[in-house]
Amino acid sequence: MDHPKFSELYWSRRAGIELKHEPETTTVRQSIQWLRDKYLQHLERIVEARQASAATLRQRKSLLTRLCQHKIDDGDEYGERA
């Protein structure tokens, strides 16, 4: 019951409507990593619709993950930047 969308999810489920669940994330909103996550979710939908290759998804996920994990001068990861 502590979930912010509990009521919405509960009543829609009772009505037989299944809402898409967005996974919880600890990513800072509007950071580079947050943007990467949103882009990869979009690309996953495109791959599911067969408008892009699964290889494209793997390649871009790998590249963007390495970019976000890159350490910058102050020791933080690049992906944490907003």
Secondary structure, 3 states (H helix, E strand, C coil): CCCCCHHHHHHHHHCCCCCCCCCCCCCCCCCHHHHHHHHHHHHHHHHHCCCCCHHHHHHHHHHHHHHHHCECCCCCEHHHCC
